[in-house]
Amino acid sequence: MTFKLDEKSDLEALKIDGAKIGSHLYAKDKQMKGWILIPKEHSELWSEFSKKAVDYVGKLKNNKG
């Protein structure tokens, strides 16, 4: 599962075994800043990071207008 996270949560997620920076679907060598893939072996954490992602993206939307 891939999540759009703020910098703090980004660093937290990358400490998870197997987590990595997301890559573009058609350009696997291009990293997507702020997008973190958390593998299914840690699916018990997806709910926690989903909430963090929703909070972060909501703040981005509010900052645009």
PDB file with SEQRES, HELIX, SHEET and CRYST1 records, atoms N, CA, C and O in Angstrom:
SEQRES   1 A   65  MET THR PHE LYS LEU ASP GLU LYS SER ASP LEU GLU ALA          
SEQRES   2 A   65  LEU LYS ILE ASP GLY ALA LYS ILE GLY SER HIS LEU TYR          
SEQRES   3 A   65  ALA LYS ASP LYS GLN MET LYS GLY TRP ILE LEU ILE PRO          
SEQRES   4 A   65  LYS GLU HIS SER GLU LEU TRP SER GLU PHE SER LYS LYS          
SEQRES   5 A   65  ALA VAL ASP TYR VAL GLY LYS LEU LYS ASN ASN LYS GLY          
HELIX    1 AA1 GLU A    7  LEU A   14  1                                   8    
HELIX    2 AA2 LYS A   40  LEU A   45  5                                   6    
HELIX    3 AA3 TRP A   46  ASN A   63  1                                  18    
SHEET    1 AA1 3 THR A   2  LYS A   4  0                                        
SHEET    2 AA1 3 GLN A  31  LEU A  37 -1                                        
SHEET    3 AA1 3 LYS A  20  SER A  23 -1                                        
CRYST1    1.000    1.000    1.000  90.00  90.00  90.00 P 1           1          
ATOM      1  N   MET A   1       0.866  -1.163   0.000  1.00  0.00           N  
ATOM      2  CA  MET A   1       0.000   0.000   0.000  1.00  0.00           C  
ATOM      3  C   MET A   1       0.909   1.220   0.000  1.00  0.00           C  
ATOM      4  O   MET A   1       1.917   1.254   0.706  1.00  0.00           O  
ATOM      5  N   THR A   2       0.551   2.207  -0.784  1.00  0.00           N  
ATOM      6  CA  THR A   2       1.353   3.429  -0.896  1.00  0.00           C  
ATOM      7  C   THR A   2       0.594   4.599  -0.294  1.00  0.00           C  
ATOM      8  O   THR A   2      -0.610   4.748  -0.506  1.00  0.00           O  
ATOM      9  N   PHE A   3       1.310   5.431   0.460  1.00  0.00           N  
ATOM     10  CA  PHE A   3       0.702   6.542   1.193  1.00  0.00           C  
ATOM     11  C   PHE A   3       1.423   7.846   0.883  1.00  0.00           C  
ATOM     12  O   PHE A   3       2.647   7.863   0.753  1.00  0.00           O  
ATOM     13  N   LYS A   4       0.674   8.935   0.764  1.00  0.00           N  
ATOM     14  CA  LYS A   4       1.225  10.284   0.640  1.00  0.00           C  
ATOM     15  C   LYS A   4       1.351  10.827   2.060  1.00  0.00           C  
ATOM     16  O   LYS A   4       0.349  11.032   2.746  1.00  0.00           O  
ATOM     17  N   LEU A   5       2.607  11.062   2.500  1.00  0.00           N  
ATOM     18  CA  LEU A   5       2.839  11.430   3.895  1.00  0.00           C  
ATOM     19  C   LEU A   5       3.649  12.711   4.032  1.00  0.00           C  
ATOM     20  O   LEU A   5       4.381  13.106   3.124  1.00  0.00           O  
ATOM     21  N   ASP A   6       3.500  13.350   5.190  1.00  0.00           N  
ATOM     22  CA  ASP A   6       4.346  14.509   5.492  1.00  0.00           C  
ATOM     23  C   ASP A   6       5.748  14.014   5.836  1.00  0.00           C  
ATOM     24  O   ASP A   6       5.968  12.810   5.974  1.00  0.00           O  
ATOM     25  N   GLU A   7       6.680  14.927   5.973  1.00  0.00           N  
ATOM     26  CA  GLU A   7       8.077  14.563   6.173  1.00  0.00           C  
ATOM     27  C   GLU A   7       8.302  13.717   7.433  1.00  0.00           C  
ATOM     28  O   GLU A   7       9.055  12.744   7.403  1.00  0.00           O  
ATOM     29  N   LYS A   8       7.657  14.088   8.524  1.00  0.00           N  
ATOM     30  CA  LYS A   8       7.821  13.350   9.778  1.00  0.00           C  
ATOM     31  C   LYS A   8       7.317  11.908   9.643  1.00  0.00           C  
ATOM     32  O   LYS A   8       8.006  10.966  10.031  1.00  0.00           O  
ATOM     33  N   SER A   9       6.129  11.748   9.098  1.00  0.00           N  
ATOM     34  CA  SER A   9       5.547  10.417   8.918  1.00  0.00           C  
ATOM     35  C   SER A   9       6.315   9.620   7.871  1.00  0.00           C  
ATOM     36  O   SER A   9       6.435   8.399   7.966  1.00  0.00           O  
ATOM     37  N   ASP A  10       6.828  10.324   6.880  1.00  0.00           N  
ATOM     38  CA  ASP A  10       7.668   9.741   5.838  1.00  0.00           C  
ATOM     39  C   ASP A  10       8.859   9.018   6.481  1.00  0.00           C  
ATOM     40  O   ASP A  10       9.122   7.851   6.190  1.00  0.00           O  
ATOM     41  N   LEU A  11       9.565   9.725   7.350  1.00  0.00           N  
ATOM     42  CA  LEU A  11      10.736   9.166   8.027  1.00  0.00           C  
ATOM     43  C   LEU A  11      10.349   8.001   8.937  1.00  0.00           C  
ATOM     44  O   LEU A  11      11.066   7.004   9.035  1.00  0.00           O  
ATOM     45  N   GLU A  12       9.209   8.147   9.595  1.00  0.00           N  
ATOM     46  CA  GLU A  12       8.710   7.082  10.474  1.00  0.00           C  
ATOM     47  C   GLU A  12       8.414   5.815   9.658  1.00  0.00           C  
ATOM     48  O   GLU A  12       8.788   4.711  10.053  1.00  0.00           O  
ATOM     49  N   ALA A  13       7.747   5.989   8.530  1.00  0.00           N  
ATOM     50  CA  ALA A  13       7.369   4.850   7.693  1.00  0.00           C  
ATOM     51  C   ALA A  13       8.596   4.156   7.101  1.00  0.00           C  
ATOM     52  O   ALA A  13       8.618   2.932   6.973  1.00  0.00           O  
ATOM     53  N   LEU A  14       9.595   4.922   6.747  1.00  0.00           N  
ATOM     54  CA  LEU A  14      10.790   4.332   6.134  1.00  0.00           C  
ATOM     55  C   LEU A  14      11.590   3.475   7.112  1.00  0.00           C  
ATOM     56  O   LEU A  14      12.477   2.731   6.692  1.00  0.00           O  
ATOM     57  N   LYS A  15      11.296   3.565   8.392  1.00  0.00           N  
ATOM     58  CA  LYS A  15      11.942   2.707   9.384  1.00  0.00           C  
ATOM     59  C   LYS A  15      11.335   1.299   9.407  1.00  0.00           C  
ATOM     60  O   LYS A  15      11.903   0.381   9.999  1.00  0.00           O  
ATOM     61  N   ILE A  16      10.192   1.142   8.766  1.00  0.00           N  
ATOM     62  CA  ILE A  16       9.510  -0.150   8.718  1.00  0.00           C  
ATOM     63  C   ILE A  16      10.264  -1.062   7.741  1.00  0.00           C  
ATOM     64  O   ILE A  16      10.610  -0.651   6.634  1.00  0.00           O  
ATOM     65  N   ASP A  17      10.506  -2.289   8.166  1.00  0.00           N  
ATOM     66  CA  ASP A  17      11.226  -3.246   7.338  1.00  0.00           C  
ATOM     67  C   ASP A  17      10.511  -3.450   5.995  1.00  0.00           C  
ATOM     68  O   ASP A  17       9.339  -3.825   5.962  1.00  0.00           O  
ATOM     69  N   GLY A  18      11.212  -3.204   4.911  1.00  0.00           N  
ATOM     70  CA  GLY A  18      10.651  -3.388   3.575  1.00  0.00           C  
ATOM     71  C   GLY A  18       9.985  -2.157   2.994  1.00  0.00           C  
ATOM     72  O   GLY A  18       9.661  -2.144   1.807  1.00  0.00           O  
ATOM     73  N   ALA A  19       9.772  -1.125   3.789  1.00  0.00           N  
ATOM     74  CA  ALA A  19       9.156   0.111   3.277  1.00  0.00           C  
ATOM     75  C   ALA A  19      10.151   0.830   2.383  1.00  0.00           C  
ATOM     76  O   ALA A  19      11.361   0.766   2.597  1.00  0.00           O  
ATOM     77  N   LYS A  20       9.618   1.519   1.370  1.00  0.00           N  
ATOM     78  CA  LYS A  20      10.495   2.255   0.462  1.00  0.00           C  
ATOM     79  C   LYS A  20       9.734   3.408  -0.170  1.00  0.00           C  
ATOM     80  O   LYS A  20       8.505   3.467  -0.134  1.00  0.00           O  
ATOM     81  N   ILE A  21      10.496   4.316  -0.747  1.00  0.00           N  
ATOM     82  CA  ILE A  21       9.898   5.446  -1.448  1.00  0.00           C  
ATOM     83  C   ILE A  21       9.200   4.909  -2.694  1.00  0.00           C  
ATOM     84  O   ILE A  21       9.749   4.083  -3.424  1.00  0.00           O  
ATOM     85  N   GLY A  22       7.999   5.386  -2.919  1.00  0.00           N  
ATOM     86  CA  GLY A  22       7.229   4.939  -4.071  1.00  0.00           C  
ATOM     87  C   GLY A  22       7.883   5.335  -5.376  1.00  0.00           C  
ATOM     88  O   GLY A  22       8.670   6.280  -5.431  1.00  0.00           O  
ATOM     89  N   SER A  23       7.550   4.601  -6.433  1.00  0.00           N  
ATOM     90  CA  SER A  23       8.075   4.926  -7.755  1.00  0.00           C  
ATOM     91  C   SER A  23       6.908   5.050  -8.733  1.00  0.00           C  
ATOM     92  O   SER A  23       5.815   4.539  -8.490  1.00  0.00           O  
ATOM     93  N   HIS A  24       7.167   5.735  -9.834  1.00  0.00           N  
ATOM     94  CA  HIS A  24       6.145   5.925 -10.857  1.00  0.00           C  
ATOM     95  C   HIS A  24       5.811   4.589 -11.520  1.00  0.00           C  
ATOM     96  O   HIS A  24       6.680   3.732 -11.679  1.00  0.00           O  
ATOM     97  N   LEU A  25       4.575   4.424 -11.895  1.00  0.00           N  
ATOM     98  CA  LEU A  25       4.100   3.178 -12.487  1.00  0.00           C  
ATOM     99  C   LEU A  25       4.862   2.828 -13.766  1.00  0.00           C  
ATOM    100  O   LEU A  25       5.236   1.674 -13.975  1.00  0.00           O  
ATOM    101  N   TYR A  26       5.090   3.828 -14.617  1.00  0.00           N  
ATOM    102  CA  TYR A  26       5.725   3.560 -15.909  1.00  0.00           C  
ATOM    103  C   TYR A  26       7.185   3.977 -15.963  1.00  0.00           C  
ATOM    104  O   TYR A  26       7.833   3.828 -16.999  1.00  0.00           O  
ATOM    105  N   ALA A  27       7.706   4.492 -14.872  1.00  0.00           N  
ATOM    106  CA  ALA A  27       9.116   4.893 -14.796  1.00  0.00           C  
ATOM    107  C   ALA A  27       9.631   4.471 -13.425  1.00  0.00           C  
ATOM    108  O   ALA A  27       9.823   5.303 -12.538  1.00  0.00           O  
ATOM    109  N   LYS A  28       9.846   3.198 -13.268  1.00  0.00           N  
ATOM    110  CA  LYS A  28      10.202   2.617 -11.962  1.00  0.00           C  
ATOM    111  C   LYS A  28      11.450   3.248 -11.353  1.00  0.00           C  
ATOM    112  O   LYS A  28      11.631   3.204 -10.136  1.00  0.00           O  
ATOM    113  N   ASP A  29      12.312   3.835 -12.181  1.00  0.00           N  
ATOM    114  CA  ASP A  29      13.537   4.448 -11.672  1.00  0.00           C  
ATOM    115  C   ASP A  29      13.301   5.848 -11.118  1.00  0.00           C  
ATOM    116  O   ASP A  29      14.208   6.429 -10.521  1.00  0.00           O  
ATOM    117  N   LYS A  30      12.102   6.405 -11.302  1.00  0.00           N  
ATOM    118  CA  LYS A  30      11.780   7.740 -10.795  1.00  0.00           C  
ATOM    119  C   LYS A  30      11.030   7.628  -9.468  1.00  0.00           C  
ATOM    120  O   LYS A  30       9.940   7.061  -9.405  1.00  0.00           O  
ATOM    121  N   GLN A  31      11.622   8.168  -8.426  1.00  0.00           N  
ATOM    122  CA  GLN A  31      10.982   8.142  -7.118  1.00  0.00           C  
ATOM    123  C   GLN A  31       9.928   9.231  -7.011  1.00  0.00           C  
ATOM    124  O   GLN A  31      10.042  10.287  -7.634  1.00  0.00           O  
ATOM    125  N   MET A  32       8.906   8.965  -6.218  1.00  0.00           N  
ATOM    126  CA  MET A  32       7.825   9.922  -5.984  1.00  0.00           C  
ATOM    127  C   MET A  32       7.987  10.466  -4.570  1.00  0.00           C  
ATOM    128  O   MET A  32       7.661   9.793  -3.592  1.00  0.00           O  
ATOM    129  N   LYS A  33       8.490  11.686  -4.475  1.00  0.00           N  
ATOM    130  CA  LYS A  33       8.733  12.312  -3.175  1.00  0.00           C  
ATOM    131  C   LYS A  33       7.444  12.361  -2.348  1.00  0.00           C  
ATOM    132  O   LYS A  33       6.394  12.787  -2.828  1.00  0.00           O  
ATOM    133  N   GLY A  34       7.555  11.915  -1.105  1.00  0.00           N  
ATOM    134  CA  GLY A  34       6.411  11.972  -0.203  1.00  0.00           C  
ATOM    135  C   GLY A  34       5.487  10.773  -0.283  1.00  0.00           C  
ATOM    136  O   GLY A  34       4.544  10.674   0.502  1.00  0.00           O  
ATOM    137  N   TRP A  35       5.732   9.864  -1.208  1.00  0.00           N  
ATOM    138  CA  TRP A  35       4.926   8.658  -1.336  1.00  0.00           C  
ATOM    139  C   TRP A  35       5.739   7.475  -0.834  1.00  0.00           C  
ATOM    140  O   TRP A  35       6.836   7.214  -1.328  1.00  0.00           O  
ATOM    141  N   ILE A  36       5.202   6.762   0.145  1.00  0.00           N  
ATOM    142  CA  ILE A  36       5.908   5.649   0.759  1.00  0.00           C  
ATOM    143  C   ILE A  36       5.090   4.362   0.607  1.00  0.00           C  
ATOM    144  O   ILE A  36       3.894   4.326   0.895  1.00  0.00           O  
ATOM    145  N   LEU A  37       5.766   3.316   0.150  1.00  0.00           N  
ATOM    146  CA  LEU A  37       5.147   2.003   0.029  1.00  0.00           C  
ATOM    147  C   LEU A  37       5.438   1.205   1.293  1.00  0.00           C  
ATOM    148  O   LEU A  37       6.595   0.995   1.657  1.00  0.00           O  
ATOM    149  N   ILE A  38       4.376   0.766   1.954  1.00  0.00           N  
ATOM    150  CA  ILE A  38       4.498  -0.097   3.132  1.00  0.00           C  
ATOM    151  C   ILE A  38       3.999  -1.474   2.703  1.00  0.00           C  
ATOM    152  O   ILE A  38       2.833  -1.628   2.339  1.00  0.00           O  
ATOM    153  N   PRO A  39       4.885  -2.484   2.745  1.00  0.00           N  
ATOM    154  CA  PRO A  39       4.530  -3.805   2.213  1.00  0.00           C  
ATOM    155  C   PRO A  39       3.421  -4.510   2.997  1.00  0.00           C  
ATOM    156  O   PRO A  39       3.148  -4.197   4.156  1.00  0.00           O  
ATOM    157  N   LYS A  40       2.796  -5.471   2.321  1.00  0.00           N  
ATOM    158  CA  LYS A  40       1.660  -6.186   2.920  1.00  0.00           C  
ATOM    159  C   LYS A  40       2.028  -6.932   4.189  1.00  0.00           C  
ATOM    160  O   LYS A  40       1.154  -7.236   5.001  1.00  0.00           O  
ATOM    161  N   GLU A  41       3.308  -7.233   4.374  1.00  0.00           N  
ATOM    162  CA  GLU A  41       3.729  -7.896   5.605  1.00  0.00           C  
ATOM    163  C   GLU A  41       3.477  -7.023   6.832  1.00  0.00           C  
ATOM    164  O   GLU A  41       3.490  -7.506   7.965  1.00  0.00           O  
ATOM    165  N   HIS A  42       3.250  -5.746   6.592  1.00  0.00           N  
ATOM    166  CA  HIS A  42       2.973  -4.805   7.688  1.00  0.00           C  
ATOM    167  C   HIS A  42       1.588  -4.172   7.528  1.00  0.00           C  
ATOM    168  O   HIS A  42       1.376  -3.017   7.896  1.00  0.00           O  
ATOM    169  N   SER A  43       0.663  -4.935   6.982  1.00  0.00           N  
ATOM    170  CA  SER A  43      -0.682  -4.405   6.718  1.00  0.00           C  
ATOM    171  C   SER A  43      -1.399  -3.949   7.990  1.00  0.00           C  
ATOM    172  O   SER A  43      -2.340  -3.159   7.920  1.00  0.00           O  
ATOM    173  N   GLU A  44      -0.962  -4.438   9.139  1.00  0.00           N  
ATOM    174  CA  GLU A  44      -1.583  -3.983  10.397  1.00  0.00           C  
ATOM    175  C   GLU A  44      -1.308  -2.501  10.651  1.00  0.00           C  
ATOM    176  O   GLU A  44      -1.973  -1.883  11.482  1.00  0.00           O  
ATOM    177  N   LEU A  45      -0.335  -1.927   9.944  1.00  0.00           N  
ATOM    178  CA  LEU A  45      -0.004  -0.499  10.096  1.00  0.00           C  
ATOM    179  C   LEU A  45      -0.717   0.389   9.071  1.00  0.00           C  
ATOM    180  O   LEU A  45      -0.684   1.614   9.179  1.00  0.00           O  
ATOM    181  N   TRP A  46      -1.352  -0.224   8.090  1.00  0.00           N  
ATOM    182  CA  TRP A  46      -1.975   0.557   7.025  1.00  0.00           C  
ATOM    183  C   TRP A  46      -3.034   1.524   7.541  1.00  0.00           C  
ATOM    184  O   TRP A  46      -3.118   2.654   7.061  1.00  0.00           O  
ATOM    185  N   SER A  47      -3.828   1.110   8.491  1.00  0.00           N  
ATOM    186  CA  SER A  47      -4.872   1.984   9.030  1.00  0.00           C  
ATOM    187  C   SER A  47      -4.265   3.239   9.657  1.00  0.00           C  
ATOM    188  O   SER A  47      -4.745   4.351   9.435  1.00  0.00           O  
ATOM    189  N   GLU A  48      -3.215   3.048  10.434  1.00  0.00           N  
ATOM    190  CA  GLU A  48      -2.522   4.172  11.077  1.00  0.00           C  
ATOM    191  C   GLU A  48      -1.972   5.153  10.036  1.00  0.00           C  
ATOM    192  O   GLU A  48      -2.130   6.367  10.172  1.00  0.00           O  
ATOM    193  N   PHE A  49      -1.331   4.618   9.001  1.00  0.00           N  
ATOM    194  CA  PHE A  49      -0.741   5.492   7.992  1.00  0.00           C  
ATOM    195  C   PHE A  49      -1.796   6.060   7.042  1.00  0.00           C  
ATOM    196  O   PHE A  49      -1.586   7.115   6.444  1.00  0.00           O  
ATOM    197  N   SER A  50      -2.918   5.372   6.902  1.00  0.00           N  
ATOM    198  CA  SER A  50      -4.030   5.933   6.116  1.00  0.00           C  
ATOM    199  C   SER A  50      -4.549   7.206   6.773  1.00  0.00           C  
ATOM    200  O   SER A  50      -4.808   8.200   6.094  1.00  0.00           O  
ATOM    201  N   LYS A  51      -4.698   7.172   8.083  1.00  0.00           N  
ATOM    202  CA  LYS A  51      -5.163   8.351   8.823  1.00  0.00           C  
ATOM    203  C   LYS A  51      -4.174   9.504   8.683  1.00  0.00           C  
ATOM    204  O   LYS A  51      -4.569  10.652   8.481  1.00  0.00           O  
ATOM    205  N   LYS A  52      -2.877   9.184   8.793  1.00  0.00           N  
ATOM    206  CA  LYS A  52      -1.852  10.218   8.651  1.00  0.00           C  
ATOM    207  C   LYS A  52      -1.892  10.813   7.253  1.00  0.00           C  
ATOM    208  O   LYS A  52      -1.741  12.023   7.083  1.00  0.00           O  
ATOM    209  N   ALA A  53      -2.097   9.960   6.247  1.00  0.00           N  
ATOM    210  CA  ALA A  53      -2.150  10.428   4.863  1.00  0.00           C  
ATOM    211  C   ALA A  53      -3.365  11.339   4.629  1.00  0.00           C  
ATOM    212  O   ALA A  53      -3.246  12.384   3.989  1.00  0.00           O  
ATOM    213  N   VAL A  54      -4.520  10.943   5.146  1.00  0.00           N  
ATOM    214  CA  VAL A  54      -5.736  11.750   4.989  1.00  0.00           C  
ATOM    215  C   VAL A  54      -5.556  13.112   5.666  1.00  0.00           C  
ATOM    216  O   VAL A  54      -5.930  14.140   5.102  1.00  0.00           O  
ATOM    217  N   ASP A  55      -4.995  13.120   6.849  1.00  0.00           N  
ATOM    218  CA  ASP A  55      -4.744  14.385   7.553  1.00  0.00           C  
ATOM    219  C   ASP A  55      -3.812  15.279   6.747  1.00  0.00           C  
ATOM    220  O   ASP A  55      -4.066  16.474   6.595  1.00  0.00           O  
ATOM    221  N   TYR A  56      -2.731  14.697   6.231  1.00  0.00           N  
ATOM    222  CA  TYR A  56      -1.748  15.475   5.473  1.00  0.00           C  
ATOM    223  C   TYR A  56      -2.341  16.023   4.180  1.00  0.00           C  
ATOM    224  O   TYR A  56      -2.184  17.206   3.878  1.00  0.00           O  
ATOM    225  N   VAL A  57      -3.007  15.190   3.431  1.00  0.00           N  
ATOM    226  CA  VAL A  57      -3.578  15.637   2.159  1.00  0.00           C  
ATOM    227  C   VAL A  57      -4.670  16.674   2.392  1.00  0.00           C  
ATOM    228  O   VAL A  57      -4.827  17.601   1.597  1.00  0.00           O  
ATOM    229  N   GLY A  58      -5.421  16.522   3.474  1.00  0.00           N  
ATOM    230  CA  GLY A  58      -6.434  17.526   3.826  1.00  0.00           C  
ATOM    231  C   GLY A  58      -5.814  18.886   4.088  1.00  0.00           C  
ATOM    232  O   GLY A  58      -6.380  19.914   3.717  1.00  0.00           O  
ATOM    233  N   LYS A  59      -4.654  18.895   4.726  1.00  0.00           N  
ATOM    234  CA  LYS A  59      -3.961  20.159   4.983  1.00  0.00           C  
ATOM    235  C   LYS A  59      -3.439  20.771   3.683  1.00  0.00           C  
ATOM    236  O   LYS A  59      -3.447  21.991   3.524  1.00  0.00           O  
ATOM    237  N   LEU A  60      -2.991  19.933   2.764  1.00  0.00           N  
ATOM    238  CA  LEU A  60      -2.519  20.435   1.467  1.00  0.00           C  
ATOM    239  C   LEU A  60      -3.652  21.119   0.730  1.00  0.00           C  
ATOM    240  O   LEU A  60      -3.475  22.201   0.170  1.00  0.00           O  
ATOM    241  N   LYS A  61      -4.810  20.491   0.730  1.00  0.00           N  
ATOM    242  CA  LYS A  61      -5.987  21.037   0.043  1.00  0.00           C  
ATOM    243  C   LYS A  61      -6.381  22.382   0.669  1.00  0.00           C  
ATOM    244  O   LYS A  61      -6.705  23.330  -0.047  1.00  0.00           O  
ATOM    245  N   ASN A  62      -6.354  22.460   1.991  1.00  0.00           N  
ATOM    246  CA  ASN A  62      -6.731  23.698   2.683  1.00  0.00           C  
ATOM    247  C   ASN A  62      -5.740  24.830   2.395  1.00  0.00           C  
ATOM    248  O   ASN A  62      -6.128  25.998   2.376  1.00  0.00           O  
ATOM    249  N   ASN A  63      -4.500  24.503   2.178  1.00  0.00           N  
ATOM    250  CA  ASN A  63      -3.477  25.527   1.887  1.00  0.00           C  
ATOM    251  C   ASN A  63      -3.603  26.087   0.481  1.00  0.00           C  
ATOM    252  O   ASN A  63      -3.041  27.143   0.189  1.00  0.00           O  
ATOM    253  N   LYS A  64      -4.325  25.405  -0.395  1.00  0.00           N  
ATOM    254  CA  LYS A  64      -4.449  25.862  -1.785  1.00  0.00           C  
ATOM    255  C   LYS A  64      -5.657  26.770  -1.995  1.00  0.00           C  
ATOM    256  O   LYS A  64      -5.839  27.320  -3.082  1.00  0.00           O  
ATOM    257  N   GLY A  65      -6.454  26.925  -0.999  1.00  0.00           N  
ATOM    258  CA  GLY A  65      -7.501  27.853  -1.260  1.00  0.00           C  
ATOM    259  C   GLY A  65      -8.790  27.604  -0.666  1.00  0.00           C  
ATOM    260  O   GLY A  65      -9.723  28.382  -0.866  1.00  0.00           O  
TER     261      GLY A  65                                                      
END                                                                             
